[in-house]
Amino acid sequence: MNIFSSIQLGEVEVSNSTLTVLILVSSFTFIAVGISSFKLYKSLLNNENK
């Protein structure tokens, strides 16, 4: 399999490396928002218990 092959998304052709970078950045953002939300919710529960 060629690393530089491309995937057809409708009328747009996207290379595999571009798609990989987009997936990694999206995953990192999703995980970061999840961790941040969890910490915020945890601190909210700790403040209510005091």
Number of C-alpha atoms within 10 A of each C-alpha: 4 6 8 11 11 15 12 9 8 6 6 9 11 14 14 15 13 12 12 11 11 12 12 12 11 12 12 12 12 12 12 12 12 12 12 12 12 12 12 12 12 11 12 11 11 10 9 7 7 5
